[in-house]
Amino acid sequence: MDLSLTPDQETFRATVRSWLKTNMPREWKPTGSSEIPRAGQYDFLRRWQRTLFDAGYIGLTWPKEYGGGGLTFMEELILQQEMALAKAPPILNVLGVGMGGPTIIAWGNEEQKKRYPPKILSCEEIWCQGYSEPNSGSDLASLQTRAVKDGEHWVVNGQKVWTSFAHVADYMMLLARTDPSVPKHKGITYFLLDMKLPGVTVKPLRQITGEAEFNEVFFDNVRVHESQVLGGVNNGWAVGLTTLMYERLTLGFGLQMRLRIALEGLLELAKGMEKSGRVVTKEPVMRQKLAQLWIDTECLKYTGARAITKLLRGEMPGPEASTGKMAWVDTHQRLQEIAMEIEGPYSQLVKGSDWAVEGGVWAHSFLRSRANSIEGGTTEIQKNIIAERVLGLPKD
Amino acid sequence: MDFGFSQEQELLRSTARKFLENECTSGFVRARMEEPAGVTDEFWAKLAEQGWLGLIYPEEYDGTGLGFVDLTVLMEEMGRVVMPGPFFSTVLLGGLAIREAGSPTQRKEWLTRIAAGQAKATLAWTEPSARWDAAGVTCTARDDKGRFVLNGTKLFVPDAHLADAIVVVARTGEGKAEDGVSLILVPKATRGVQVKLLPTMDQTRKLCEVTFQDAAVPADALMGVKGKAWPTLARVVERATVALCAEMCGGAQRVLDMTTDYAKIRIAFGKPIGTYQGVKHKAADMLVDVENAKSLTYYAAWAVDENSPEAPLAASMAKAYVTDAYRKVAGAGIQLHGGIGFTWEHDLHLYFKRAKSSEFTFGDATYHRERVAQLINL
């Protein structure tokens, strides 16, 4: 067991740190509250991702021939830690970098692997994820969007929902049913869908925060060329699962980083607020809650380090790799609840009020955090997966 | 970075598991619960033979010179079988205090004998006030013509009835401050020392009341500098706490294993109960608790080995988390077993009670969260 870095890794850390010092965008004011880019920030975040890309700080673990850095998860971890320390902005193309690119690299043919990943990293092409449907959420394999073969094309009809970034996306990771006659997991195909194709309609979906960060996407006889199939016809379930696995691993680093930034923000908030005439951080019950948040946030880091160790040793990640999402959700939602508790009556005031604390950002991130236990696999589904795949309990 | 165990450590784990599964069966544990000793001479000799009693002591004292990460592996396995007996009190309390604060003569005399299985030791710290701070130390050691004369009562002293040496936390100065606290090595045979075994909920952990009534020891019984023992005590307790966390992780993992095994075979409404989501989700929660508990414990063990400035924080983070985790996991284990989990016959109650006794050893979760708050400057 050794948590120290090699001289090369120390050099990498120092390089990243000094680069961030010079290149952190001046107009970025970390609020510490929200981990999800908001619509008004998209242009700024696109430029920021481009800056990171030009410096070689995106896709560190991807192979060099597909635009990545060819480095290990260790460098990725160091980068994320430094980003957290610097309270750096998030990237915009988070789904492309976290899920789309790795899946294409894992399953794509050479042409696909040369064509898509570099532009995902540079943020020239934004990706969204077309999995969930109005009638298929947790039971994803029951999805009904149909793709029917017609010559060299597949004709897609149906609807997706909760699609983040669809209104700005260039491509979608689309799961559609290509064979309804076989059991549900076996008739699904994974498509790389051009969002500009005729027949694709995006409708913003107003959510609990009042903003429209998600969308509904409708397909009306959309003709997708057969070259856009990823990983083979009717193999979409296996391909899609890769995406989810990467989502949990790589997004996991990022999530831990954003959580740490949010925690620092929360502690600052607590130091600046009073309850019954006493600074919040001096109040015994709040000290207990804040300390527990600190412990849980640190814990995610070390559980992540155990999982990375397995990867670096070339072993399969163990049980510790599957608990991350659940533990993160629990910690982050609790953090947001505590932010409301710290603000007390002020938590009711949102953007637009001069009295709102920090411009009402915490109210927004609090509301947004309700989605955490639903998006990317509900907590209930996560628990089923852990119980069945890790603990070996019988399937229903 | 490599945040995992080495091949040697994994080998230690498999050796320990095999040994303990053979030697420390449920039947053995239950027999020890019924008698005051909590250990047999034969079993103790075997622990010495394995080299485990001297695992963390330097080689010059016939130890193996290994670290806390190595010890973590062993403690996990011992917790897995709720191993009874004075291993923790001897190796991690009395022995570790002697290693940290003892004079070369004291070390030579006691550590070599502890490693060989010929002597047992413990630490007498807390008193009826049950405080963990310096103000809780009221037991006095009066300097009297080249001797120390001890007076006072110590409570919750593990295995004092078995110990040959008791390291006593006593006040050699006035007041309530950390300054003035000393460590005195008192052979139990000393006149004026009285030990009373206490009936306890967790019968695998024996606790005692120790009273000192004008118990006199020579001046060279003092360990370290007179009145300056508090930082050393804190260091010993911090290390023992990390080892305790590892033991708790092992116990929690075993409860999870027993529970998932049972959920696969116990039929209700025509199906194994593990099929039902009410059971699945609880089991998944248990796994999260167990894995997180390990992550924080492993980090703390590493921090202690490295003498990292973060070690006190790491130890408190671990104890706060692991305490809650073991209690929750042991409780959920009973719940998922149903009625059988509530019986004396089933082993679950051994773990449930060990979780509880460990909870209040060196501070509960609330105490350690407050320490975390202080250490992160809240």
Interface residues (C-beta under 8 A of the other chain):
Chain A: M1 D2 L3 S4 L5 Q9 M74 L77 L267 A270 T281 P284 R287 Q288 L290 A291 Q292 W294 I295 D296 E298 C299 Y302 T303 A305 R306 I308 T309 K310 L312 R313 P319 E320 T323 M326 A327 E380 Q382 K383 N384 I386 A387 E388 V390 L391 G392 L393 P394 K395 D396
Chain B: M1 D2 F3 G4 F5 S6 V69 L256 T260 A263 K264 K271 P272 G274 T275 Q277 V279 K280 H281 A283 A284 D285 L287 V288 E291 N292 K294 S295 L296 Y298 Y299 A301 W302 E306 M317 A320 Y321 T366 R369 E370 V372 A373 I376 L378
